[in-house]
Amino acid sequence: MDGFLKLLKEASEDKHVVSIKITIYRLAKHSKIVRYLCRAAENGKNVTVLMELKARFDEQNNISAFKRIFMEQFEFAVNTYF
């Protein structure tokens, strides 16, 4: 996971990266992924997220992340089916 987080952090700051597209199933309460995606959006990157809101046992973390990401005006797709 550390390698992926490093890649995402670097992509959020790299001037040559124009967009980040990601599918998220389950997030931690204080997710670095959300932090890096928000940073990418702040840096002018086109961020698209597909998120499973009803991920087993993690619904509240995903809903909280959705609210934070939604406020950044990302392109967002939500899957609510199992």
Contacts in CASP RR format, 6 or more apart in sequence:
PFRMAT RR
TARGET T0000
AUTHOR 0000-0000-0000
METHOD contacts of the structure
MODEL  1
MDGFLKLLKEASEDKHVVSIKITIYRLAKHSKIVRYLCRAAENGKNVTVL
MELKARFDEQNNISAFKRIFMEQFEFAVNTYF
5 32 0 8 1.000
5 33 0 8 1.000
5 36 0 8 1.000
8 20 0 8 1.000
8 32 0 8 1.000
8 33 0 8 1.000
8 36 0 8 1.000
8 37 0 8 1.000
9 32 0 8 1.000
9 36 0 8 1.000
9 39 0 8 1.000
11 17 0 8 1.000
11 20 0 8 1.000
11 36 0 8 1.000
11 40 0 8 1.000
11 45 0 8 1.000
12 20 0 8 1.000
12 36 0 8 1.000
12 37 0 8 1.000
12 39 0 8 1.000
12 40 0 8 1.000
12 43 0 8 1.000
12 45 0 8 1.000
13 39 0 8 1.000
13 43 0 8 1.000
17 40 0 8 1.000
17 45 0 8 1.000
18 45 0 8 1.000
18 46 0 8 1.000
19 45 0 8 1.000
19 46 0 8 1.000
19 47 0 8 1.000
19 48 0 8 1.000
20 37 0 8 1.000
20 40 0 8 1.000
20 45 0 8 1.000
20 46 0 8 1.000
20 47 0 8 1.000
20 48 0 8 1.000
21 47 0 8 1.000
21 48 0 8 1.000
21 49 0 8 1.000
22 33 0 8 1.000
22 37 0 8 1.000
22 47 0 8 1.000
22 48 0 8 1.000
22 49 0 8 1.000
22 50 0 8 1.000
23 49 0 8 1.000
23 50 0 8 1.000
23 51 0 8 1.000
24 33 0 8 1.000
24 49 0 8 1.000
24 50 0 8 1.000
24 51 0 8 1.000
24 52 0 8 1.000
24 62 0 8 1.000
24 65 0 8 1.000
25 51 0 8 1.000
25 52 0 8 1.000
25 55 0 8 1.000
26 52 0 8 1.000
26 55 0 8 1.000
26 56 0 8 1.000
26 58 0 8 1.000
26 61 0 8 1.000
26 62 0 8 1.000
27 33 0 8 1.000
27 34 0 8 1.000
27 58 0 8 1.000
27 61 0 8 1.000
27 62 0 8 1.000
27 65 0 8 1.000
28 61 0 8 1.000
29 61 0 8 1.000
29 64 0 8 1.000
31 61 0 8 1.000
31 65 0 8 1.000
34 65 0 8 1.000
34 68 0 8 1.000
34 69 0 8 1.000
37 47 0 8 1.000
37 49 0 8 1.000
37 69 0 8 1.000
37 72 0 8 1.000
37 74 0 8 1.000
38 68 0 8 1.000
38 69 0 8 1.000
38 72 0 8 1.000
40 47 0 8 1.000
41 47 0 8 1.000
41 72 0 8 1.000
41 73 0 8 1.000
41 74 0 8 1.000
42 72 0 8 1.000
46 75 0 8 1.000
47 72 0 8 1.000
47 74 0 8 1.000
47 75 0 8 1.000
48 74 0 8 1.000
48 75 0 8 1.000
48 76 0 8 1.000
48 77 0 8 1.000
49 69 0 8 1.000
49 74 0 8 1.000
49 75 0 8 1.000
49 76 0 8 1.000
49 77 0 8 1.000
50 77 0 8 1.000
50 78 0 8 1.000
50 79 0 8 1.000
51 62 0 8 1.000
51 65 0 8 1.000
51 66 0 8 1.000
51 69 0 8 1.000
51 76 0 8 1.000
51 77 0 8 1.000
51 78 0 8 1.000
51 79 0 8 1.000
52 62 0 8 1.000
52 78 0 8 1.000
52 79 0 8 1.000
53 59 0 8 1.000
53 62 0 8 1.000
53 63 0 8 1.000
53 66 0 8 1.000
53 78 0 8 1.000
53 79 0 8 1.000
53 80 0 8 1.000
54 62 0 8 1.000
54 80 0 8 1.000
54 82 0 8 1.000
55 62 0 8 1.000
66 76 0 8 1.000
66 78 0 8 1.000
69 76 0 8 1.000
70 76 0 8 1.000
END
